[in-house]
Amino acid sequence: MEAPLTSAASTVEEWTGHGVDVGSIERRLVALRESVEAETEGPDLRTSVMTHMAWVPPDWLQAATETLAGLAERHPSRTILLVPEPDAGDDRLDAELSMRCFPLPGQGHHVCSEVIELHLRGKRAVAPGSIVEPLLVADLPVFLRWRGEPPFAAPPFAQLVDVAGRLVVDSGEWSDLPAAYGELTAFFDRVAVSDIAWSRGLGWRRSLAALWPAIKAVEELRVAGPLADALLLACWLRSRLGRQIELVHEDCEELELVAVDGEPARVPNEEPRKASDLLSEELDNFGRDPVYEAAVSVAR
């Protein structure tokens, strides 16, 4: 790992291997767990409540590691970071394993998270499904966080979607908008989808909903913010009202202004949320979001 998950971790066990197989990874995980139990005078450990997979191309690795650090003990899980390196000069699986435990104040227990960082070199990047399936924690939900724009037609995406119960994306990381929304809709019946860009707009959707019933006559929505956030707000209104609404977009790093026919909507009274906070919220959701699906379905 590039950085510790948190300075509050009381127990940290790590292992690194090159050219390994899944069987050796499983054996090393057992050894790490036994070592941690011995150090914490276990077995009173509260461990994984889910398997959290993340497809993390090398350009996204630092951001993903920082987000993971922010989750810390909030979501004890088995996290599998999949780092594809298809252009590597050999076909190999490299692994970095760590087990980090945090004391629960006043309870005498520890919360532990396992982090499995797998570098999929060469052809190993083509078939990640067969690599991760043996590493999933039985009978626990499986989340897939996909960093960047998914290659919707490529085998790695389809394979991982088929082993996940929930797909978490951030369409603000995508360049092919709004066309990519059309490709995403094909997966709604295969996996429950969460979009962090949709979550960022929740306060603004509430502000717009508070304008009911006058907003029924809206003709133009002006949004200063990221393109994905603006498109999702406009598509949400279109899907709710059942008709076309013109979107006027001004690009900004964050949502700063939403106006209806020239009249600014109320700015949401909420604290800014970090990337780890937004992901943490999505890891608490398990079902499909029909309102989001309806909004994305009218994107064009």
Beta strands, then each sheet from edge to edge (+ up, - down):
strand 1: 11-17
strand 2: 45-46
strand 3: 51-55
strand 4: 78-85
strand 5: 92-104
strand 6: 109-121
strand 7: 142-146
strand 8: 166-169
strand 9: 192-195
strand 10: 220-225
strand 11: 246-251
strand 12: 257-260
strand 13: 263-264
sheet 1: 1+ 5- 6+ 2+
sheet 2: 1+ 5- 6+ 4+ 3+ 7+ 8+ 9+
sheet 3: 11+ 10+ 12- 13+
end
